[in-house]
Amino acid sequence: TQASLLLGPPHPNPLVGRTTIEFALPAAAPVRVEIVDGAGRRVRVLCDEVRAAGRHAVVWDGRGEDGRKAASGVYLFRVKSGGQETSGRVVLAR
């Protein structure tokens, strides 16, 4: 069986200023971490690069690609790597 991409809970959640998303890769691989809104529209790409095996963290500051503050609400974060995808939810409170 293939080793799994692991995802930790975002902290803090709900976020007011910023939240940290942690994940672990079983092997070095390209990884993409993105935030999407409730309708599935991409809000921001936090990471899109090759990372080594092991634990990693990215930070979302509650802003979209354009630098503007995202609206309060529930957002999904998706982590894709090595043909695997996992996701979680984070609540943005303004």
N, C-alpha and C positions, 0 to 999 in steps of 0.2 A: 504494500500500500504506500501511497505517496504521503510524505510528511505534510502536516497541515499548516496553513497560514493562521496565526493566532492573533486575536484582537482583544485588547483590554477595554474596560469601560472608560469613557471620556471623563476627565476630571478637571475642574468641577463641572457638574451637570445638575441643574441648569447653569449656563454660563452667563455672566454679566459682561466681563471684559474679554476673557480668553479662556479656551479650554485646551487641554492636552490630550491627544489621541495616541495611544501606544499600540504597537503591533510587533510581532516577532516573525521573522522569515526563517524557514527551515534551511534555506540555501541562498547564496547570492543570486539575485534576480532583479529584473526591472520591476518596479513597484509604482503604482499610481494611487494616490489618496485624494479623493475629491468630496466636496460637500455638495449635496443636492437638496432642493426644496421639496415640499410635499407633493408637487406636481411632477417631480423627477427632473426638473431643469437644473443644469449645473450652475452652482453659485460660485465655486472657486476650486481650483486645483491646488492642493497643498504640497504635493510631491509627485514628480514624474521623472524618476531616475533609477539607475541601478544602485541597489543597496546590498551590503554584505549580509551574510547570515547572522541572525541574532536579533536582539531587541532594538527597537527604534521608537522615536516619538516625533510627532509634528504638532504644531500649535495653530489653532484657528482663532483669529482675533475678532470674529463676528462680522468680517467685511467680505464683500464680493470681489470679483476680479477687477472691478472698476474702482475699488478703494472705498466705496460707499458702505455705510453700516447696513447690514441686512436687517430686515424687519423681524420683530419678535415672532417666535413660532417654533415649530418642531422641524428639525433638519435631519437628514440622513447623511452619514459619512460612509463612503465605500472605499475599501482597500482591495486592490486587484494586484495579483502577482502570481506568476507561474501557472497561469490557467485557472487559478482559484480566485474567488471573490467572497468577501465577507463584509457585513455592514452593521451599523449600529445607529442609535438615535441620540441626538443632543438637542436640548431645549435652550433656545436663545431668549433671554428675558432682558428687556430694555427698561 
